[in-house]
Amino acid sequence: AFVQGGDNVLIGGFIVGGNSLLNNLVVIRALGLPFPGTASPIHCRTQSLNCTTRVAPLFAANDDWQDHQKAQIMASGLAPANAKESVIFTRLPAGQYTAIVGSADDTTGIGLLEVYSPL
């Protein structure tokens, strides 16, 4: 989706199922550099990623994936190629969540939001 600075963001919702309180491993990625297999010159150079719920307005944020949980993200096999991309690696209870992808440096371009539940 097209991402800009300010309020022009990519918003995605996702649902985590399961019975356990904190047993659902989730990896949320915000990518903006040219994606493998594409030739798009338009990309968002630096992403910001925020995750919210109705109960917790902001429970996680990231704008450079290597700054937080680098070892776990790399071990998951979901580490982005670029350090400026964003990843949140967390355990979540069942519920509804929102991920918001914006431009951390006010550049304009294409951003991609991905949510994984690795086993």
Number of C-alpha atoms within 10 A of each C-alpha: 14 16 24 22 18 10 9 13 18 20 16 14 13 12 11 16 12 12 10 10 10 12 13 19 15 17 19 20 26 30 27 29 23 16 14 8 6 7 8 12 10 14 20 26 21 25 31 24 28 22 21 17 14 10 9 10 11 13 10 14 17 22 24 20 24 19 12 16 13 13 10 13 19 12 9 12 9 16 20 19 11 15 14 22 26 28 33 23 21 16 15 17 16 16 12 14 17 16 23 18 29 28 26 20 14 15 16 19 20 22 27 18 19 13 17 12 12 11 7
